[in-house]
Amino acid sequence: MSSPIVSPPVAESSADIGSGSSLTEASTAAARLSRAVSRTRWYQLSLVAAAVGGALFVLAYRKFGAQYPFLVSIAMLLPLAGGLGPTLIAGWGALALAFAAHLLLDTPIDVTDRVRFVGTGVLIPALAWVAELRRRYRIEALQREVQLESASEHLREVNAQLESAFAEQRRRHDQLEELTTAAPGVMFQYAAWADGRHGFEFVSGNVREETALDPAALLRDAGLFWNQIEPDDRSAVRVQMHRSRELLVPWDQEFRVRDARFPDGRVRWVSLHARPRAVPEQRKIIWTGIITDTTERRLREEAFRQSQRLESVGVLAGGVAHDFNNLLTTVIGEVELIELRKSATPDIEHALGNIKYAALSGAALSRQLLGFAGRSFSTPRRCSASELLDTVAPLLRRLLREQIVLHMEVPDNVGWIHVDSIQFDQVMLNLTANARDAMGQGGALTIRARRLGRLDPRPTAYATLAPGELVEIVVSDTGPGMSESVRSRAFEPFFTTKTVGHGSGLGLSTCHGIVTQAGGTMQIDPPGDGGCTVRMAFPASPAPINQVPMRSESDHSPAPLPGGSETLLVVDDDHQVRRVTVEALRRRGYRVLKAANGADALRVAGASEFPIDLLVTDVVMPEMDGMTLADLLREQHLAHRVLFVSGYPMDSMREHHPSTGQIALLLKPYRVDELATRVRHCLDLPRTQMA
């Protein structure tokens, strides 16, 4: 197959071809010189032949006594190859010598001799003309041979030059093919003619790997490319192309395409960057550019934006939960203070019970908000993922209806993760409840677990995790699945597709917060043929962490202790919480001082005539937080025992005070009996342990 040759080598070859004329001229001059020398020699030979012819006549006459003028023809054979001139000279010269010999010898010339002389004289020009024709034919043959040899030599030189140019062209073609194939995208040239025709003039070889389209087929039919563009984006792409064509401005655009490499035709995002160039002589516009796959980049950007939104809402949720905990502390405290009076009627006691139950339910909702905000109170420990899933499986089966089958595909010793076991159960229960509601009349719920090594392939969403081994837990159902619009908002707080009263919208967002707090990540697979798949990945714990599992407050709290007569200082910026706390502790017999902020507390402690046996302070307060207040009172020797009260867990306190060691913390909302128990416990500890 012939290949195009770039113009520079061809121009050089043309110049070299032009130099062949000098070679032809030199060959012609050499041939002329050779002919001149040859003709001189032939004329010399003709004179010799004439003398020889005359001598032969004389010898024949003397020996045989007869006249043989025809013998002059023998002399003509010598210069015959010399052509017309030498042959005529030789023949007529010999004939003239023979005639002269007749005259000198006075030999009679009869009729026969005359006929012979005349016949020989006529024969000589005929033979000379034949010799001339033969000579000219040989000369032309020699000239053609010389020209043919010269042309052959010239063609060999041109062929060598063309082969060199073709080799250079092939090298450049292979180099261009390597560069375009190694490029991070499909390089192309797309043309649009004035008569409405358009199509690809060039596509790089990696188009087959990127789009599963044959390059040759794409060059024949550009419609294969347009058919892969998502229908909703196709018109926008055409508009942008026409704008670039009319204004000769760059064609830069991102759009969606259907990936033909996968049977489900999943959607990918691509970015097109091309520059137009007008070709007036052909009445067309040519775009030269590249198409790159931006799906992973957009996923990373979307994940980053999602994390920013979740972080922002998480901060808001944490603040809301803190204020909510203060309200719940007031409600629970007021109800329990009323219950302590023992003066309520049965109806009022029932109402108080309902209020208390509602407040405790609100406390659970507050913990969900803190879980979403990544600030929930938890005690992570080294847990076996297999044991966690085996333990929660019975709870999940009770949560599902009989029409739903639970499949547990959990191998033994799948790995260890660092997580709070109670929160892990909450995540699995939330995911199971969502799957149950989605499957409606029935289906199957499958829970799988596996360990991912360092070199095992992993989804793009796991790229945010630190390198190392992972434990992956996958929850899949056979329900109708999620649309892309729902999936993109699934982790947003308060977003729900359920009807009013059937969902708070905090389930998946809380799960996401718990998993993130444990150092892992959570993602929902893109919509497929049906069903929904949620993936969680946790860093594999390399070594055991000796921790005691956290129990609920009600499990490890001892029985309420009697009150006392010590002096307590209660500091809280919330007036209602401060009033309930002071009232509850005074009913236990304590002498209670109160302050609304840190500066007020320093003033009250300095003016008190009784030593402060225990400081009960909120952690988060304006101007001066509770931990700074405790440090100042210790430095001034005004208080050494401290019980911190907060709606945030211990981790958030250590973020601002990294040097914090073992401290006593009571989480809001709390019950009156729990407050009294923790106060008595702190007072009974040695002062050195509370320092």
C-alpha positions in Angstrom: 0.0 0.0 0.0 1.4 3.4 -0.9 1.8 5.9 1.9 1.8 9.7 1.6 5.2 11.4 1.7 5.6 14.7 3.5 6.4 17.6 1.2 10.0 18.5 2.4 11.6 15.2 1.4 9.8 15.3 -2.0 11.1 18.8 -2.7 14.6 17.6 -2.0 14.1 14.6 -4.3 12.9 16.9 -7.1 16.0 19.0 -6.9 18.1 15.8 -7.1 16.2 14.7 -10.1 16.9 18.0 -11.9 20.6 17.3 -11.5 20.2 14.3 -13.8 20.3 16.6 -16.9 24.0 17.3 -16.4 24.7 13.6 -16.4 22.8 13.2 -19.7 24.8 16.1 -21.3 28.0 14.6 -20.2 27.1 11.2 -21.6 26.1 12.8 -25.0 29.4 14.8 -25.2 31.3 11.6 -24.5 29.4 9.7 -27.2 30.1 12.5 -29.8 33.8 12.4 -29.0 33.8 8.6 -29.3 32.1 8.9 -32.8 34.6 11.5 -34.0 37.6 9.3 -33.1 35.9 6.3 -34.6 35.1 8.0 -37.9 38.7 9.2 -38.2 39.9 5.7 -37.8 37.4 4.4 -40.4 38.6 7.0 -43.0 42.2 5.9 -42.4 41.1 2.3 -42.8 39.3 3.2 -46.1 42.5 4.5 -47.6 44.4 1.4 -46.6 41.5 -0.7 -48.1 41.7 1.3 -51.4 45.5 0.6 -51.6 44.9 -3.1 -50.8 42.2 -3.3 -53.5 44.5 -1.8 -56.1 47.4 -4.1 -55.0 45.1 -7.2 -55.3 44.2 -6.2 -58.8 47.8 -5.9 -59.9 48.8 -9.2 -58.2 45.9 -11.0 -59.9 46.8 -9.5 -63.3 50.5 -10.5 -63.1 49.9 -14.0 -61.8 46.9 -15.0 -63.8 47.3 -12.7 -66.7 43.7 -11.6 -66.5 41.8 -8.6 -65.3 39.6 -9.0 -62.2 38.3 -5.6 -61.3 35.6 -7.2 -59.1 38.3 -8.0 -56.7 38.0 -4.5 -55.4 34.8 -5.7 -53.6 37.1 -7.6 -51.3 38.7 -4.4 -50.1 35.2 -3.0 -49.4 34.7 -5.6 -46.7 37.3 -4.0 -44.5 35.7 -0.5 -44.0 32.2 -1.7 -44.4 31.3 -1.0 -40.8 32.6 2.5 -41.1 29.5 3.7 -43.0 28.9 5.6 -46.2 32.1 7.7 -46.5 34.8 5.0 -45.7 33.0 2.5 -47.9 32.8 4.8 -50.9 36.4 5.9 -50.5 37.6 2.2 -50.2 35.5 0.9 -53.1 35.9 3.8 -55.6 39.5 4.2 -54.7 40.2 0.5 -55.5 38.2 0.8 -58.7 40.1 3.9 -59.7 43.4 2.2 -59.0 42.3 -0.8 -61.1 41.2 1.5 -64.0 44.6 3.4 -63.8 46.4 0.1 -63.9 44.6 -0.8 -67.2 45.7 2.4 -68.7 49.3 2.2 -67.5 49.6 -1.4 -68.6 47.8 -0.6 -71.9 45.5 -3.4 -71.4 42.6 -3.6 -73.7 39.2 -3.1 -72.0 36.6 -5.3 -73.6 32.8 -5.2 -73.1 33.0 -7.6 -70.2 35.5 -5.5 -68.4 33.4 -2.5 -68.9 30.3 -4.2 -67.6 32.3 -5.3 -64.6 33.7 -1.8 -64.0 30.2 -0.3 -64.3 28.5 -2.9 -62.1 31.2 -2.5 -59.5 30.8 1.2 -59.6 27.0 0.9 -59.1 27.4 -1.8 -56.4 29.8 0.3 -54.4 27.2 3.2 -53.5 24.5 0.6 -52.7 26.8 -1.3 -50.3 28.0 2.0 -48.9 24.4 3.1 -48.2 23.6 -0.2 -46.5 26.8 0.2 -44.4 25.7 3.8 -43.5 22.3 2.6 -42.4 23.9 -0.1 -40.3 26.3 2.3 -38.8 23.5 4.8 -37.9 21.5 1.9 -36.4 24.4 0.9 -34.2 25.0 4.5 -33.2 21.4 4.9 -32.2 21.4 1.6 -30.4 24.6 2.7 -28.5 23.0 6.1 -27.7 19.8 4.4 -26.4 22.0 2.0 -24.4 23.9 4.9 -22.9 20.7 6.9 -22.2 19.1 3.9 -20.7 22.0 3.2 -18.5 22.1 6.9 -17.5 18.3 6.9 -16.8 18.6 3.6 -14.8 21.4 5.1 -12.7 19.3 8.2 -12.1 16.2 6.2 -11.2 18.3 4.2 -8.7 19.4 7.4 -7.1 15.8 8.8 -7.0 14.5 5.5 -5.7 17.1 5.5 -2.9 16.1 9.1 -2.0 12.4 8.1 -2.1 13.0 5.1 0.1 14.8 7.3 2.6 12.0 9.9 2.6 9.4 7.1 3.0 11.4 5.6 5.9 11.5 9.1 7.6 7.8 9.5 7.0 7.1 6.1 8.5 9.3 6.9 11.5 7.4 10.2 12.1 4.1 8.4 11.6 5.0 5.7 14.2 6.3 8.5 16.6 3.0 10.4 16.2 1.0 7.2 16.7 2.9 6.5 20.0 2.4 10.0 21.2 -1.3 10.1 20.4 -1.9 6.6 21.9 0.0 7.5 25.1 -2.0 10.7 25.5 -4.6 10.8 28.4 -7.5 10.9 26.0 -8.6 10.5 22.4 -6.9 13.0 20.0 -8.9 13.8 16.9 -9.4 16.0 13.9 -13.0 16.8 13.0 -14.0 18.6 9.8 -17.2 20.4 8.8 -17.8 21.4 5.1 -19.8 24.3 3.8 -22.3 21.9 2.1 -23.3 20.4 5.5 -21.0 17.3 5.5 -19.0 16.6 8.6 -16.9 13.8 10.0 -13.6 12.7 11.5 -10.4 13.0 9.5 -8.2 11.5 12.2 -8.6 9.7 15.5 -5.9 8.3 17.7 -5.5 4.6 18.1 -6.6 4.5 21.7 -10.2 5.3 20.8 -10.9 1.6 20.8 -9.8 1.2 24.5 -11.6 4.4 25.5 -14.9 4.0 23.7 -15.0 0.4 22.2 -15.4 2.0 18.8 -13.4 0.9 15.7 -11.2 3.7 14.5 -11.8 2.9 10.8 -15.6 2.7 11.3 -15.5 6.0 13.2 -13.6 7.6 10.2 -16.3 6.4 7.9 -19.3 7.3 10.0 -19.1 10.1 12.6 -22.7 9.3 13.6 -21.3 6.5 15.8 -19.8 9.1 18.1 -22.9 11.3 18.1 -25.0 8.3 19.0 -22.9 7.7 22.1 -23.6 11.2 23.5 -26.4 11.3 26.1 -29.6 12.5 24.3 -30.1 15.3 26.9 -26.7 16.7 26.1 -26.6 16.1 22.3 -28.3 19.4 21.3 -26.0 21.4 23.6 -23.0 19.8 22.0 -24.2 20.7 18.5 -24.9 24.3 19.5 -21.4 24.7 21.0 -19.9 23.2 17.8 -21.9 25.6 15.5 -20.8 28.5 17.7 -17.2 27.5 17.5 -17.6 27.2 13.7 -19.2 30.5 13.1 -17.0 32.6 15.5 -13.8 30.5 15.1 -13.5 30.3 18.9 -12.3 27.3 20.9 -14.7 24.4 21.4 -14.5 23.6 25.1 -17.3 21.6 26.7 -18.1 18.8 29.1 -20.9 16.4 28.4 -22.1 12.9 29.1 -21.7 9.8 26.9 -22.9 6.2 27.1 -20.0 3.8 27.7 -20.4 1.1 25.0 -17.8 -1.1 26.9 -20.4 -2.0 29.4 -23.7 -3.8 28.7 -25.7 -1.5 31.0 -24.5 1.5 29.0 -23.4 3.4 32.1 -22.9 7.1 31.8 -19.5 8.8 31.8 -18.4 12.4 31.8 -16.0 13.5 29.1 -14.3 16.9 28.4 -13.7 18.1 24.9 -11.1 20.7 24.1 -10.6 21.7 20.4 -9.3 24.6 18.4 -10.8 25.4 14.9 -8.9 26.2 11.8 -10.4 27.5 8.5 -9.4 25.9 5.2 -10.9 28.3 2.5 -9.6 26.4 -0.5 -11.6 23.3 0.6 -14.5 25.3 2.1 -14.3 23.6 5.5 -13.4 24.1 9.2 -11.1 21.6 10.9 -11.1 21.2 14.7 -8.0 19.6 16.3 -8.4 18.6 19.9 -8.6 15.9 22.6 -11.4 14.2 24.5 -10.6 13.1 28.0 -12.6 11.1 30.5 -13.4 13.3 33.5 -15.7 10.9 35.4 -13.3 10.1 38.2 -12.4 13.8 38.6 -16.0 14.8 38.8 -16.7 12.1 41.3 -13.8 13.3 43.5 -15.0 16.9 43.2 -18.6 15.9 44.0 -17.3 13.8 47.0 -15.3 16.8 48.2 -18.3 19.2 47.8 -20.5 16.6 49.6 -18.0 16.3 52.4 -17.9 20.1 52.7 -21.7 20.3 52.8 -21.8 17.5 55.4 -19.1 19.2 57.4 -21.0 22.5 57.4 -24.3 20.9 58.2 -22.5 18.8 60.8 -21.2 21.9 62.6 -24.8 23.3 62.5 -26.2 20.0 63.7 -23.7 19.9 66.6 -24.7 23.3 67.7 -28.4 22.5 67.4 -27.8 19.3 69.4 -26.0 21.2 72.1 -28.8 23.7 72.6 -31.3 20.9 72.3 -29.6 19.0 75.1 -29.9 22.0 77.3 -33.6 22.1 76.7 -34.0 18.4 77.3 -31.9 18.7 80.5 -34.4 21.3 81.8 -37.4 19.3 80.8 -36.2 16.0 82.3 -35.0 17.9 85.5 -38.3 19.7 86.0 -40.3 16.5 85.5 -38.1 14.6 88.0 -38.3 17.4 90.5 -42.1 17.4 90.3 -42.0 13.6 90.8 -39.9 14.0 93.9 -42.7 16.0 95.6 -45.0 13.0 95.5 -48.0 15.3 95.3 -49.2 14.7 91.8 -52.4 12.9 91.0 -52.3 9.7 88.9 -53.3 11.6 85.8 -50.6 14.1 86.3 -48.1 11.4 87.0 -49.1 9.7 83.7 -48.7 13.0 81.9 -45.3 13.5 83.5 -44.3 10.0 82.4 -45.3 10.9 78.8 -43.3 14.1 79.0 -40.3 12.3 80.3 -40.5 9.6 77.6 -40.7 12.3 74.9 -37.7 14.0 76.4 -35.7 10.8 76.4 -36.7 10.2 72.8 -35.5 13.6 72.0 -32.2 12.7 73.7 -31.9 9.8 71.3 -32.5 12.1 68.4 -29.9 14.5 69.7 -27.4 11.6 69.8 -28.2 11.0 66.1 -27.5 14.6 65.3 -24.2 14.3 67.1 -23.4 11.1 65.3 -24.0 12.8 62.0 -21.9 15.7 63.1 -19.1 13.3 63.9 -19.2 14.2 67.6 -21.2 11.5 69.1 -20.1 10.0 72.4 -18.5 6.7 71.6 -15.9 4.2 72.8 -14.2 2.7 69.8 -12.3 -0.5 70.3 -10.7 -3.3 68.3 -13.6 -5.5 67.1 -13.8 -8.5 64.8 -15.9 -7.6 61.8 -17.1 -11.2 61.6 -18.2 -11.2 65.2 -20.0 -7.9 64.9 -22.0 -9.0 61.9 -22.8 -12.4 63.5 -24.0 -10.7 66.7 -26.2 -8.2 64.9 -27.7 -10.8 62.5 -30.5 -12.0 64.8 -31.5 -8.3 65.4 -31.7 -7.8 61.7 -33.8 -10.9 61.1 -36.3 -9.7 63.7 -36.4 -6.3 62.0 -37.3 -7.8 58.6 -40.7 -9.2 57.5 -41.1 -12.8 56.7 -41.3 -12.1 53.0 -37.7 -10.8 53.0 -34.8 -13.3 53.1 -31.5 -12.3 54.8 -28.3 -13.8 53.3 -25.1 -13.4 55.4 -21.9 -14.0 53.3 -19.4 -13.3 56.0 -16.2 -15.4 56.2 -14.5 -16.2 59.5 -11.8 -13.8 60.5 -12.5 -11.3 57.8 -10.5 -8.7 59.7 -10.5 -6.3 62.7 -11.7 -2.8 62.7 -11.7 0.1 65.3 -15.3 1.1 65.9 -17.9 1.5 68.6 -19.9 -1.7 68.6 -23.2 0.0 69.6 -22.8 2.5 66.8 -22.0 -0.2 64.3 -25.2 -2.0 65.3 -27.0 1.3 64.7 -25.6 1.6 61.2 -26.6 -2.0 60.3 -30.1 -1.5 61.7 -30.6 1.7 59.8 -29.4 0.2 56.5 -31.6 -2.9 57.1 -34.7 -0.7 57.9 -34.2 1.3 54.7 -33.9 -1.9 52.6 -37.0 -3.4 54.3 -39.0 -0.3 53.4 -37.7 -0.2 49.8 -38.5 -3.9 49.1 -42.1 -3.6 50.1 -43.8 -6.9 49.4 -40.6 -9.0 49.7 -37.2 -9.7 48.3 -33.7 -10.5 49.5 -31.1 -8.6 51.6 -27.5 -9.7 51.2 -24.7 -8.6 53.6 -21.2 -9.4 52.4 -17.8 -8.8 54.0 -14.3 -9.2 52.6 -10.8 -8.0 53.3 -9.0 -5.9 50.6 -5.3 -6.1 50.4 -2.9 -3.2 49.6 -2.8 -4.2 45.9 -6.4 -5.3 45.4 -8.5 -3.1 43.1 -10.8 -0.8 45.0 -13.6 1.7 44.1 -12.7 5.4 43.5 -14.5 6.5 46.6 -11.9 4.5 48.7 -9.1 6.7 47.4 -9.7 9.2 50.3 -8.6 6.5 52.8 -5.0 6.0 53.9 -3.1 3.3 52.0 -3.3 -0.1 53.6 -5.6 -3.0 54.1 -9.3 -2.4 54.3 -12.4 -4.3 55.6 -15.3 -3.8 53.2 -18.9 -4.5 54.2 -21.5 -4.4 51.4 -25.3 -4.3 52.0 -27.4 -5.0 48.9 -31.2 -5.4 48.4 -33.5 -6.3 45.5 -35.7 -3.3 45.7 -36.3 -0.7 43.0 -33.1 1.1 43.7 -32.3 4.8 43.8 -32.3 7.3 41.0 -29.2 9.3 40.4 -30.9 12.4 41.8 -31.8 10.6 45.0 -28.4 9.0 45.3 -26.6 12.3 45.0 -28.5 13.6 48.1 -28.8 10.4 50.1 -26.3 11.5 52.8 -27.8 15.0 53.2 -29.4 15.5 56.6 -33.2 15.6 56.7 -33.5 14.5 53.1 -35.9 11.6 52.7 -38.2 10.1 50.0 -40.6 8.8 52.6 -43.9 10.4 53.4 -44.3 12.8 56.3 -44.1 11.0 59.6 -42.3 7.9 58.2 -38.8 9.2 58.2 -36.7 12.0 59.7 -34.0 12.0 57.0 -31.3 11.4 59.5 -30.8 7.6 59.0 -28.2 7.5 56.2 -26.6 10.8 57.2 -26.1 9.4 60.8 -24.7 6.2 59.3 -22.3 8.3 57.2 -21.2 10.2 60.2 -20.6 7.1 62.3 -18.6 5.4 59.6 -16.5 8.6 59.0 -15.9 9.0 62.7 -14.5 5.4 62.7 -12.0 6.4 60.0 -13.9 4.8 57.1 -16.0 5.8 54.2 -19.4 5.0 52.8 -20.8 5.2 49.2 -23.8 4.1 47.3 -23.3 2.4 43.9 -24.7 4.2 40.8 -28.1 3.1 39.6 -28.1 -0.2 37.8 -30.7 -2.8 36.7 -32.4 -2.7 40.1 -31.7 -2.8 43.8 -29.5 -0.7 45.9 -25.9 -1.4 47.1 -24.3 0.4 50.0 -20.5 0.0 50.5 -18.6 0.7 53.7 -14.8 0.4 54.1 -12.9 0.6 57.3 -9.1 0.6 57.8 -8.1 -2.8 59.0 -6.8 -2.7 62.6 -3.2 -4.1 62.6 -3.0 -4.8 66.3 -5.4 -5.3 69.3 -6.3 -2.3 71.3 -6.9 -3.2 74.9 -10.1 -1.4 75.7 -13.1 -2.3 77.8 -16.4 -2.1 75.8 -18.5 0.9 76.6 -21.8 0.2 78.4 -24.7 2.4 78.6 -25.0 4.9 81.4 -27.8 3.0 83.1 -25.8 -0.2 83.2 -22.7 1.0 84.9 -24.1 3.7 87.1 -24.2 2.6 90.7 -27.3 3.0 92.9 -28.0 6.6 93.9 -25.9 7.7 96.9 -27.2 9.9 99.7 -26.5 13.6 99.4 -24.1 15.5 101.5 -23.3 18.9 103.1 -20.3 19.9 100.9 -20.1 23.2 99.1 -20.6 23.0 95.3 -20.2 25.7 92.7 -22.5 25.2 89.6 -21.5 27.2 86.5 -23.7 27.1 83.4 -24.6 29.9 80.9 -28.1 28.5 80.4 -30.4 29.9 83.0 -32.9 27.0 83.0 -30.2 24.3 83.2 -28.5 26.1 86.0 -31.7 26.5 88.0 -32.7 22.8 87.7 -29.2 21.7 88.6 -28.9 23.9 91.6 -32.4 22.9 92.8 -31.7 19.2 92.4 -28.4 19.4 94.3 -29.9 21.5 97.1 -32.6 18.9 97.7 -29.7 16.5 98.3 -28.5 18.7 101.1 -25.5 20.3 99.4 -24.6 24.0 99.9 -24.7 25.2 96.3 -23.2 28.4 94.8 -24.1 29.4 91.2 -22.5 31.4 88.4 -23.5 32.3 84.9 -20.0 32.4 83.3 -16.3 32.0 84.0 -15.7 35.5 85.3 -18.7 35.3 87.6 -17.5 31.9 88.9 -14.1 33.3 89.8 -15.7 36.2 91.6 -18.1 33.9 93.5 -15.4 31.4 94.4 -13.1 34.2 95.6 -15.8 35.7 97.8 -17.0 32.4 99.3 -16.4 31.9 103.0 -16.5 28.1 102.5 -14.0 26.2 100.4 -15.3 24.8 97.1 -15.4 21.0 97.4 -16.5 20.4 93.8 -16.9 22.5 90.7 -19.8 21.5 88.4 -19.3 23.4 85.2 -20.5 23.4 81.6 -17.7 22.9 79.1 -18.9 25.2 76.3 -19.5 28.7 77.5 -18.9 32.2 76.0 -15.7 34.1 76.7 -14.3 31.4 79.0 -14.9 27.7 78.6 -15.3 25.3 81.6 -11.8 23.7 81.3 -10.0 27.1 81.4 -12.1 28.0 84.4 -11.1 24.8 86.2 -7.4 25.4 85.5 -7.7 29.0 86.9 -9.5 27.8 90.1 -6.8 25.1 90.6 -4.0 27.6 90.2 -5.7 29.9 92.8 -6.4 26.8 95.1 -10.1 27.6 95.1 -11.3 24.3 93.7 -9.5 21.0 93.1 -12.3 18.5 92.2 -14.2 19.1 88.9 -17.2 17.5 87.2 -17.6 18.7 83.7 -21.1 18.8 82.1 -21.4 19.0 78.3 -23.6 18.1 75.3 -20.4 17.2 73.5 -18.3 14.0 74.0 -14.8 13.8 75.4 -13.2 13.9 71.9 -14.4 17.4 71.1 -13.0 18.7 74.5 -9.6 17.2 73.6 -9.6 19.0 70.3 -9.3 22.3 72.2 -7.3 20.9 75.2 -4.9 18.2 73.9 -3.3 17.9 77.4 -6.5 16.8 79.0 -6.0 13.6 80.9 -8.5 11.5 82.8 -11.5 13.8 83.7 -15.0 13.3 85.0 -17.7 14.1 82.4 -21.5 14.0 82.6 -23.2 14.2 79.3 -26.4 16.2 78.7 -29.2 15.5 79.0 -29.0 13.8 82.3 -31.5 12.7 85.0 -31.5 14.1 88.5 -30.5 10.8 90.1 -27.6 10.4 87.7 -26.4 14.0 88.5 -26.5 13.2 92.2 -24.7 9.9 91.8 -21.9 11.4 89.7 -21.5 14.3 92.2 -21.2 12.0 95.2 -18.8 9.8 93.3 -16.5 12.8 92.5 -16.6 14.0 96.1 -15.6 10.6 97.4 -12.5 10.4 95.2 -9.1 11.5 96.6 -8.2 15.0 95.6 -5.0 13.7 93.8 -7.2 11.7 91.4 -9.3 14.7 90.5 -6.3 17.0 89.8 
